[in-house]
Amino acid sequence: MENILKYSILRYSPSLISGEAINLGILYSNESNGFRLFRYPRKLERILKFDDTLKKEDLMNLLVGIEKEIGSNSSDQRFDIEAFTKYYINSFSFSKVQSIKYSDMDNAVDELYSIYFRFDLPKEIRPTKKQDYEFLSGLIKASGKPFKKNELVHGQFDDSIRYDFVMDDCCIKIFDFDEKDLKKMINSAKIWAWNCNHENKKVFILFRYSNSDMSENSFKTIESIFDESKGFFKKIEEAPNLFQQVS
């Protein structure tokens, strides 16, 4: 019997039009053993800076309220994570429920939290590039979609373009901005924006960036380049949502 852990991310979006959102917590469920857990940052300063109209007391009441509502692991009542999350549909909403296979549940819980809440962890224990890559690979496997890793695709001029992942309906390229001079990556961004515009499939550019301040000029330039392309420029921790866009 496979060990399956389900999870969903609670997000806050002050404007559904702009699409800007920030992660507030992660809800876990394992139906085979009754495990359920809602985990969230105990320090809320980063979240409160995202929207200065949020009140700390109201936000904490929401998070603690969800924690209490799901009950404890000792409860005999079955917890249905899909049913629970579907009622949050406004500014505070849960992402589509995802599933991952695991061998050690505690490690799986910690790994998922570190992926989605990396800025709440000290730099030295944030996910590595290898861990992000393995997470994304596992996510695609769990979706049931056939895929290839490190795949070469023929371009418009019979050139070869290497993607990190290629599926039937999309291609994925990972950009690693950590410890990089972003000014030197602007030309690379222009090349990949061109690739996005001339690829028949959807192209997702997923970036790793441990700097929580994304207002840095070179990053904004790179972001603008991809915004003008047909590609989807996303944080790597937003990867689960891309499958909703692809399907």
C-alpha positions in Angstrom: 0.0 0.0 0.0 1.4 3.4 -1.0 1.8 6.1 1.6 -0.1 9.2 0.3 0.0 12.6 2.0 -2.5 15.2 0.8 -1.9 18.9 1.2 -3.3 22.3 0.3 -1.9 25.9 0.7 -3.9 28.6 2.4 -3.3 31.9 0.5 -4.3 35.5 0.9 -4.9 37.6 -2.1 -6.1 41.2 -1.4 -7.1 41.6 -5.1 -8.4 38.8 -7.3 -7.8 41.1 -10.3 -4.1 41.6 -9.7 -3.5 38.0 -8.8 -0.9 38.8 -6.1 -1.0 36.4 -3.2 1.0 35.2 -0.2 1.1 31.8 1.5 -0.4 31.8 5.0 -0.4 28.1 6.0 -0.4 24.5 4.8 -3.0 21.9 5.5 -2.0 18.2 5.6 -4.1 15.1 5.6 -3.4 11.4 5.5 -6.7 9.5 5.3 -5.1 6.1 5.9 -4.1 7.0 9.5 -6.3 9.9 10.3 -3.4 12.4 10.4 -4.4 16.0 9.9 -2.3 19.2 10.6 -2.6 22.9 9.8 0.9 24.5 10.0 1.6 28.2 9.7 4.3 30.7 10.5 4.3 31.9 14.1 6.0 35.2 13.1 3.6 37.1 10.9 5.7 40.2 10.1 6.4 39.2 6.5 2.7 38.5 5.8 1.6 41.8 7.4 4.1 43.7 5.2 2.5 42.2 2.2 -0.8 44.1 2.9 -0.7 46.8 5.6 -4.5 46.7 5.9 -4.3 43.2 7.5 -4.6 43.3 11.3 -2.4 40.9 13.2 -5.1 39.9 15.6 -7.6 39.1 12.9 -5.1 37.1 11.0 -4.0 35.1 14.0 -7.7 34.4 14.9 -8.2 33.0 11.4 -5.2 30.7 11.5 -5.8 29.5 15.1 -9.5 29.0 14.2 -8.6 26.7 11.2 -6.2 24.8 13.5 -9.0 24.1 16.0 -11.6 23.4 13.4 -9.8 20.5 11.7 -9.6 18.7 15.1 -6.9 16.4 16.4 -5.3 13.3 15.1 -7.0 11.3 17.9 -10.4 12.2 16.6 -12.5 9.3 15.3 -14.2 11.6 12.8 -12.8 11.3 9.2 -11.3 14.5 7.9 -12.1 15.3 4.3 -9.6 17.8 3.1 -11.3 18.4 -0.3 -14.6 19.2 1.4 -12.9 21.4 4.0 -10.9 23.6 1.6 -13.7 24.2 -0.9 -15.5 26.7 1.4 -12.6 29.2 1.3 -13.2 31.0 -2.0 -12.6 34.7 -1.4 -9.5 36.7 -0.3 -8.5 33.7 1.8 -8.5 30.5 -0.2 -7.0 27.1 -0.3 -5.2 25.8 -3.4 -6.3 22.7 -5.2 -5.5 19.7 -3.1 -2.3 17.9 -4.1 -0.9 14.5 -3.2 2.6 13.2 -2.8 4.0 9.8 -2.0 6.3 9.4 1.0 8.4 7.0 2.9 8.7 9.1 6.1 5.7 11.2 6.8 7.5 13.6 9.3 10.1 14.3 6.7 7.5 14.9 4.0 5.6 17.3 6.2 8.8 19.3 7.0 10.0 19.3 3.4 6.7 20.7 2.1 6.7 23.4 4.7 10.3 24.4 3.8 9.3 24.6 0.1 6.3 26.9 0.6 7.6 28.9 3.6 11.3 29.2 2.8 11.5 32.8 3.8 10.5 31.9 7.3 13.5 29.6 7.7 17.2 30.6 8.3 19.1 30.7 5.0 21.3 27.8 5.9 18.3 25.4 6.1 16.3 26.6 3.1 15.7 24.1 0.3 18.6 23.6 -2.1 18.3 23.6 -5.8 18.5 19.8 -5.8 15.7 19.6 -3.3 13.5 22.0 -5.3 14.2 19.9 -8.4 13.3 16.6 -6.7 10.1 18.2 -5.3 9.0 19.3 -8.7 9.8 15.9 -10.2 7.8 14.2 -7.5 4.9 16.6 -8.0 4.8 15.8 -11.7 4.9 12.1 -11.0 2.0 12.4 -8.6 -0.1 14.2 -11.2 0.1 11.1 -13.4 1.4 13.1 -16.4 4.1 11.4 -18.5 7.2 13.5 -18.6 10.9 13.6 -19.5 13.7 15.2 -17.6 16.6 17.3 -19.0 15.0 17.0 -22.5 16.2 18.6 -25.8 13.5 20.1 -28.0 14.0 21.2 -31.6 13.5 24.9 -32.0 12.1 26.9 -34.9 15.5 27.0 -36.7 16.4 23.3 -36.0 18.3 24.4 -33.0 18.3 22.5 -29.7 16.6 23.9 -26.6 17.1 22.1 -23.3 14.2 22.1 -20.8 14.3 20.7 -17.3 11.0 18.9 -17.8 8.9 18.3 -20.9 5.3 17.0 -20.8 2.7 16.5 -23.5 1.2 19.9 -23.0 4.0 22.1 -21.6 7.7 22.6 -21.1 9.4 23.7 -17.8 12.6 25.7 -17.4 14.1 26.4 -13.9 15.9 29.7 -13.4 18.2 29.8 -10.3 18.7 33.4 -9.2 20.3 32.6 -5.8 23.8 34.0 -5.4 23.7 35.3 -9.0 24.4 38.7 -10.5 21.0 39.3 -12.0 22.2 42.0 -14.4 24.2 39.2 -16.1 21.0 37.1 -16.4 19.0 39.7 -18.3 20.2 38.6 -21.8 19.4 35.0 -20.8 15.9 36.0 -19.9 15.5 37.7 -23.3 16.6 34.5 -25.0 14.1 32.4 -23.0 11.3 34.9 -23.5 11.9 34.4 -27.3 11.8 30.6 -26.8 8.5 31.0 -24.9 7.0 33.0 -27.8 8.0 30.4 -30.5 7.3 27.2 -28.6 4.0 25.4 -29.6 3.5 24.2 -26.0 3.0 26.3 -22.9 6.3 27.2 -21.3 6.7 27.7 -17.5 9.7 29.6 -16.3 10.0 28.6 -12.6 12.5 30.6 -10.6 14.4 30.1 -7.4 15.1 33.3 -5.5 15.8 33.2 -1.7 15.7 37.0 -1.5 12.2 37.9 -0.3 12.6 41.4 -1.6 11.7 41.2 -5.3 11.8 44.9 -5.9 15.5 44.8 -6.9 15.8 46.6 -10.2 17.4 43.7 -12.2 14.8 41.2 -11.0 12.0 43.6 -12.0 13.6 43.9 -15.5 13.7 40.1 -15.9 10.1 39.9 -14.6 9.0 42.5 -17.2 10.7 40.6 -20.0 8.8 37.5 -19.2 5.5 39.4 -18.6 5.8 40.6 -22.2 6.2 37.0 -23.5 3.8 34.1 -23.8 5.6 32.2 -21.0 4.4 31.9 -17.4 7.0 33.3 -14.9 6.4 31.8 -11.5 8.1 31.1 -8.2 9.0 27.5 -8.0 6.8 27.1 -4.8 3.8 28.0 -7.0 4.4 24.9 -9.1 1.3 23.0 -8.0 -0.9 25.7 -9.4 0.6 25.3 -12.9 -1.1 21.9 -13.3 -4.5 23.7 -12.9 -3.5 26.0 -15.8 -2.1 23.2 -18.0 -5.1 20.9 -17.6 
